[in-house]
Amino acid sequence: MPQAHAQSASKPTTYQGIAGDVLIQYFERIERLEEEKMGIAEDVKAVFLDAKSNGFDVKIMREILKMRKMEREALEEQENMVDLYRQAIGMH
């Protein structure tokens, strides 16, 4: 992906205590990681599309992925609260 900004022809220096060359390295690392993140997001999207084409409900898959990230106790508490709320509104 081409860079969206032009870099100065002069070598970065320290300005008011800020090391420009070090700062540029951080920006470049972040930009590379952002590009990788976009690529990974596209890969995840492709996996969901593949699952959908094989008949799986992607919305449910996303919900289960959220649940899998939760600690067991937090998940149980959430499920209990959902059950409590459902019962409170008559959705048994």
HELIX and SHEET records of a PDB file:
HELIX    1   1 GLY A   20  SER A   53  1                                  34    
HELIX    2   2 VAL A   58  LYS A   69  1                                  12    
HELIX    3   3 ARG A   72  ALA A   88  1                                  17    
SHEET    1   A 2 THR A  14  TYR A  15  0                                        
SHEET    2   A 2 ILE A  18  ALA A  19 -1                                        
END                                                                             
